[in-house]
Amino acid sequence: MSELSLQQVAHGWGVELIEPATSGFNDVWFAMRGTEHVVVKRGDSKARVREAATLRSYCAGASRLLAHDKPTGTLLVERILLGDDLMPLSVTDDDAATTVIGTLISVLHGDQLRDGDGELPQLRTLAEVFDAKPDPRLPQTLVEQAHRTFDDLMVTPSEVVLHGDLHHTNVVRRGFGDVSDMWVAIDPHGWLGDPVFDTASMLANPRGLNSAESADIARVIERVERRVEILSEVTGFDRDRIRAWAFTAAVIAELWMLDDHNMVHGTPLALAHALAPRV
């Protein structure tokens, strides 16, 4: 990675850094370019290449990529204002929040430029997560079933540029707080593969459920089944395929949790157990 500081890269873009933004994995700043509100983001250079390629591919529905400095792994993207995420709506009207994500999936998967395909990994490379050493905290039979389901899901008639992490906190509001507001995706991971995969993150990610629901797995399953129904209606995706991806993604989420934090979260595992007989 280049030795240029974030301040130096920003200065080269004519950008003034204003204040750091909360981020668990990257160096992110709210900034101004003239009168334009922007975000400067630096992190793993390969991840930033994927993010840039994904944002370039989307003709609508996502934050605009304004600049990318590959040597330093730095992105300049538009800042979405108002900028509040989808979690509050999910708490008050989860059906509406689910409809927003389903509609956004259709927009993102619509016209795509696809000029950065060579910089995006195939979704099938996710199978590497199943090579992890077995851990008694995660039933091996469930992991094996998820691996088989994943392999089955790789047989798909279509392939698009995927966001890959389309949960509630990566969908934010653009507008002035009225009926004309639009919801926009931010922070894509970037993959090439089955369009239905983009429904999985909001179903398998515990951040899409409040703490009371996470403690009551029966309510979690009920909520997920309702979301599957809505996502299928909005996107036209097959319900069983949405469930299959939710199951597989839930197991993958727990495998990542073990790898990153040496723990099992629990809610994705319970969801996987509930969905496994149906896939």
Secondary structure, DSSP 8 states (H G I E B T S, - for coil): -----HHHHHHHTT-EEEEE---SSSEEEEEEETTEEEEEEE--HHHHHHHHHHHHHBSSSB--EEEEEGGGTEEEEE--SEEEESHHHHHH-HHHHHHHHHHHHHHHTSSB--TTGGGS-BGGGGGGGGGS---TTS-HHHHHHHHHHHHHHT--S--EEE-S---GGGEEEESSSSTT-EEEE-----EEE-GGGGGHHHHH-GGGS-HHHHT-HHHHHHHHHHHHHHHHHHH---HHHHHHHHHHHHHHHHHHHHHHHSS--SHHHHHHHHHGGG-
